[in-house]
Amino acid sequence: MKPVLLLDIVGMTPAQLRHMPSVAALGNRGARAELGTVLPAVTCSAQSTFLTGRMPAEHGIVGNGWYFGDLGEIHLWRQHNKLVAGEKLWESARAVQPDYRAANLCWWYAMGASTDLTVTPRPVYHADGRKSPDCYTRPPSLHDELTERFGPFPLFHYWGPTASLRSTRWIVGAARHVLAHHRPDLQLVYVPHLDYDLQRFGPDSPEAVAAARDVDVELAPLLREAQESGVTVVALSEYGITPVQQPVDINRALRAEGLLEVYTQEGMEYLDPWASRAFAVADHQVAHVHVADESDQPKVRDLVRALGGVDEVLDRSAQQRYGLDHHRAGDFVAVAEPDAWFTYYYWLDEDRAPDFARGVEIHRKPGFDPAELFFDPADRWAKVRALTGLARKRVGLRYAMNVVPTDPRWVRGSHGRLPDSAEHGPVLLSTDPFPDGIVGPGDRIPATRVRDLVLGLQGLTGQASRKRSTE
């Protein structure tokens, strides 16, 4: 059985590949195809489909987060693998080859997964409120193995205003180390860097071209070492990033109509989903709209449809067409127009915004906030305050990084809707020819076939299917 290195180069499209000769060469030597993604075209949903072969309606990952109705709270970026329903790729492989070994480097829902080796971002939350960069690993010894060689996981370069190539360099270095010293049969590697400047500056910007070139340079040694070791390399992306210029304040519209409720503490307003008649969980170009009383649904549907920048509003029946009709999904799913995206903002007065609005707080905000990629361009002192905060951290004092803008106009790229063209959508490349039956109509591989593609490249597809049919 031939090992497989499965690279998730997030945001990679045919347009970016023109500037990525090392990655593009994978398909030139083997095979290349358009990759059909899922709605919503976001990290957690797409990765879960790749690994289970199921649509979001089946595996349950309807976005990067959702409204947990049994808790009455909105949570994004949960980490436990038990949230994902369905047999995972490596579990299918083990059904026919029990000693099959899998490694996960920064794909999502890594904690609690049945992989043999795991690396995932996991900060240290200190008792005094400080947050230090670190990662969680399995086995625990892998933590020291990697940090002694590459330093602590660069969390503040993985997301936020200082997100940079440094996080990709660390992950690729760790991948090279795992490849050389642990030799897994399957190695999942997440490569984040394209996501940053394509959202900051847009996919057609000079910064986007530079990002593509930088990622290619970082990946070149890993690609070379994998092929020298006889490892099949598969590179794919979850989505393409499109230029945007129109933020849609969906929660503010619901509040203006008296549908969304807030409560106030110390002069700051907080979204109150328990009391709201309707609210939205914004996730890039998709928003899950929850309506407490069925009698309000026609009003909410019409209100959301009328918002500028909204392309579709999917009820439960329409969600079925996209494989998204899961109980975690909203009563309606709003999809933005190609040049639009949804903000999570719900306050109407900037002086009443919660303190977390101006920081990097991915677990406290009730929706995704791409403005976290910026030091507020309108605040000349934002970077100075960030440096002051770091100085306070180093001497053990509490600090707050209130440097993120609450003005959405700086965001230039987004994703989440299905791509409008193959040129700007996800792509899949392999150093080996595709197994029979994987490529669908139009030379397109559905996201649900990635799992079978990998098993097929390892000669396990038929065996795994026969094993499951006899159990």
N, C-alpha and C positions, 0 to 999 in steps of 0.2 A: 504494500500500500504506500502510495506517495504522499508525503506531508503537504499540507496546503497552508499558505500564508494569505489570510483574507484581510486586505487593507480597506478601511473605510476612509476615503479621502473626501471629507465632507465638502460639498459645494463644487466638486469637480464636474465639469461639463465639456463637451467637445470644444467650446470656445476657449476654455482654460487650457485644454490639452495642447493647443498650438504652442504654448509656452512651457510645456513640460515634456521635453524629449525623452527623458529616462522612463517616465511612466508610460508615455505614448508607445514606446518601443515594445512594451508588453503585448499590446494588441497587434502590433506589426508582426511579431514572431508567432503569435498564437491566434487569438480570436478577439473580436470586439463587437459589441452590440449596444443598442439603446436599452436602457433599463427602465422599465415601467415602475413608477413609485406608487405610493398610496396616499390617500387623503385622510388626515392631513400629512403633507410632505414635511415632516419634522423628525428630528433624531429618534426619539423614543418609539414612535409608531413605526417608522421605516425599519429600524434595527430589529424590532420584535418580529416584524413580518419576515425579514431575511432569515432569521434564526428558527422560526417555527413553521414557515410555509403557510401561515394563516393570515387572514385579513384582520384589521382592528376589531371588527364585530365579533371575532372568535377569540383572539388573544387578549382583548380588553384594553390595550394601550391606545387610548383615543387621542393622545396628545403628549406633550412633555409634562403635563399635569392635568388635573381635573378637579371637579367638586366632589369631595368625599361626603356623600349624603348622610352616611351613618355617623359622621363626626360633625357635620355642619360646617366644614372648613374646606378651603381651597388649598391644595398642596401641589407644588411643582417640584420636579427633580427628586422624587423619592428614589431609593436605590435598591430595594430588595427584589430579587428575582421572582419571588412568589407572586408578585403582582402580574406577571406574564403567564397567561394560561397556555398550555400546549407543550408538547415534547420539543426540546431544543435540539439543534443540529447535532451536537456532540452526544446527546443521549440516544438519538437514533443510531449513530455510528456504534455506540457501545452495545446496542442490542445484538449486533453481529460480531463485534470485536471488543470484548470486555476490557482489554488493556489499552484501549484508545485514550490518548491523553490530549487534553485541550487547555489552551492558555488564552486568557482574556486580558488585553491591555487597553483599558479605558473605554470599551464598549459599555453601553448603559445597562442598568439592572444587573450589575456584577455581584453585588453583595448577596450572599446566600445561594449563589449559583453553584451548580455541581461541576464546574470546571476544576481542573487540577491545579492550575496556577491562575491567580487573579491579581490585577493591579487596578485600583480605581481611586480617583481623588477623594480624600476624606480629611478635612481639616481637623486640627485639635481645637476644641472649644474650651478655653480655660475658664475657671470659676469666676475670674474677675471680668469676664466679657470679652477678653482678647481672643482673636482667631489666628492660629498659626498654620502655615502651609504644611501639608503632609499627605500621605496616601494610606490606604488599607491594602494589605496583600494577603494572599494565601499561597503557600504556607507562610506563617509569620516571618520565618527566616529570610524570605525573599525581600522583605522591607529593608533589612540592613544590607543585604547583598546589593540592592540597587542604590540605596542612598549613599553607601560608602563609595560607590563608583561614580555616581552622577550627581550627588547632592540631594537635598530634600526635593520632593516633587514641587515644581514651581507653580503653585496654585494661583498666585496673583498674575501669572502670565498665561494662565489657562482660560481665564474669563475676567472681564472688567476693563477699565480704561488702560491698564498696562498689559493687556493680552497681546502676546507677541509670538514670534517664531521660537522663543526659548522653550515653551511647553512642548511644541512638536519635536524639537531637538531632543528633549529629555525622553519623550515617549519612544522615538525612533531608536535612541541609544539603548533604552531598556529592551526594545524588541530585538535588537541585534544581540544583546546579551542572552536573552531567553532562547533565541534561535541557536546560538553557539553552545550554550551550556546545559540546556534542558530538552531541546529537540522534541517539542510537542508534535503530535500528528496534525493538530489544527491550532493555528495561532491567529487570534483576532486582534487587530491593531487599529485604533482610532487616530486619525491624523487631523487635528482641528484647525490648522492655521488659515486655510482659505476662508473660513467662516468670518474672520474678523474684519479684514479690510474690505471684503466684498459687501458687508453690511455697513461699514463705516462710510465707504466712498462710492459704492456701486460696482457692479460686475464689469463695467466697461471702462473703469478708471485706470490711470497709470499705476495706481497703488495695487489694483487687482492683478495686473500683469506681473508686477514685482513679486507679489505674494505667490503666484503660481510658479514663478521661476525659483523662488526660495524653497518652496516645498519640494520641488523636483530635485534640487541640489541635496537637501537633507535626506531624501529617500534613496538616492542613487546607491550609496554603499549597502543599504539593507537589501535592495533589489538584487544587486550583484552577488552578495553573499548567499542569499536564498537560492538563486539559480545555480551557483557553484556547488551548493549543498544538495542539489537535486530536489528542491522544494518547488511545487507549483505555486505561482503567485496569481492571485485574483485581486484586482483593484476595482472598487466601485464607489459610488456616491449615493447619498440618500435623496438629494434634491439639487436643483439648480437655484441660484439666487438671481432675482430679477431686479431691475432698477425700480425704485419707488419714490414717490414725492407726495403722497396723500395719506396722512394718518387719519384714522377713523376713531373718534372718541365714542365708542359704542356705550360704555357705561355712563358717561355724562349725559348722553341722549336719554337713556333709560331713567336716570335720576331726574332730569328736567321734566319728565312726564309723571313723576311721583311714583315710579315703580321700584326704584333702587333706594334702599335705606342705608344710613350711616349712623354710627354712634361716635361721641366725642369724648376724648380724654386729654387733659392738659392742652386744650385748644387744637388738638389734632383729630382729624376725621378718619375713621376706619370703616371699611365696607362691612355691612352686617348681612351676611347671606341668610341667616335664620329669619330675619324680619322682612327681607326684600321680597316683593312680588315678582321681580325679575332682575337678573344680573347676568353678566357675561364673563367667562374665563377667556381672556385674550391670549392667543398663541400664534404670533407672527401674522399670517394672512388668513387664519381661521379663528373663529370665536365660538365657544360653546355657550349658548344662551339657555339659562334655566328659568322656568316659569313655575311659580309655586301653585297657582290655581289655574286649572285647565280653561276656565272661562276667560282668563286674560290672554290666552294664546293668540287669538286673531289680532288683538290690538298690538301685542308685542311683535308678531310676525310682520304686520304692516309697517310698524314704526322702523324696524330694522331694515326692511326692504327699501324704505324711502331714503335711507342714509346715503349720502354721496360716498362712493368708493366701495359699496357693497354690490357684489355680482350675483350671488345666489343666497337663498335662505332655505336650508334643507330641513324639512320635517322628518318624522320617523320613516315615513314611506320613501322619501327621497334619499335618506341616509342609506337605505338598503341597497340602492344602486351603486353606492361607493364602498360597500362592505364596512360601514361605520355605525350600524344600528346596534350599539351596545348600551347597556343601562348606564354606563359611566358618561356617555355622550350627552350633550345638552338636548333639551326638548327641541331646540332648533340649533343648527350649525350654520353660522354665517361664513361665507367665503368672500374674500375681498377681490376687487378687480385687480388686474395685473400690476398696476402702479400704486396700489394702496395696501395698507396693513392696519391692524387693530392695536390701539393702545389699551392699557389696563386702567388708565386714569379714571377716577370717579369723583374727585373733589372739584368744586367749582371756583374756589378761592385759593390761590397759591399759598396764602398765609395759613391755610388750614390743612395743607398737605401733611401726611404723616412723616416723621423724621426718616423712615426707611426709604422714602421716595428718592432722596438725593444720595443714596448709597448703593453699594452692590449688595443686594439682599435677596438672593434668588429663592430663599425659602420663606420669606415674609411677604413678598409682593403677591397679590392675588391674580397674577397674570405675568406673561413674559415681558421683559423690558429691555429692548435692544439699546436704549440710551445708556445702559450700563457700560457700553464700550467706549464712552467718551468722558474725558474731563470737560466739564461744562465750558464750551467755547465762548459763552457770553460772560463768564466769570474769570477775570484776569488773575484772581488769587487762588483758583481751584488747585493748581499744581502745588503752590506754596503750602496750602492747607494740608494737602496729601503728604508732603514731606514732613510737615509739623506733626501730623498724626503718626507717621512712622517713627519719628524721634521719640514721641511719647510712648509708643509701644516698646521701643528698645530699652527704656528705663522702667518698664513694668507698669505704666500708667494707662488708664482707660483712654480710648480715643474713638473718634467717629470720622469716617471718610465721607463727609457731606460734599461731594465734588461732582456728582452725576447730574446732568441737566434734566429738568422736567419739561423741556421744550422738545417735542418729537421731530422738529424739522431737520435735525442734523442727520437722521437716519437716511441712508441712500440705497440700501438693498434689503430685500426680505424674501421669504419663501413660505411655503405652506399649502398654496393652491397647486393643483396639478399643472405641470408645465404646458405652455402654449406652443412649444416647438421642441423638437428633438435637440436642436443646436444648443438650447439653454436648459435642457433637462439632464437628469443623471445618466451615467454611462457605465458600462462594465467591460473590463478587459481581463484576459487570461493568457498566461504563457502557453497553455495547452489548448487544443481544440475543444469546443464545447461538446458535451455528451449529446447523444441523439435525443431528440424530443424536448430539449430545453428551450430552444429559440422558438418563439411563437410567430404569429402573423406579422408581416412588416419588419422582419429581422429584429424583433423586440423580445427581451426577456422580462416576463412579469416578476415583480418583487417576490411573489409567492414561490418562484422557482429557484431562487438563490440557494436555498437549503438543498434542494435536489441536485443543483449544479455541482456544489461542493462534494456531496456524497458520490455523484457520478464520476467526478474527476478522480476520486479515490477508489472507484470500483465497488461502492457500497450501496448504491441506490436500490438495485433489485433485491439484494440480500436483506436490506433493512425493511423493504416493503413486504417481503415474504415472511420475515420474522414477525412483524406486527399483525399480519393477517392470520397467523396461527395462534395468537395469544388471546 
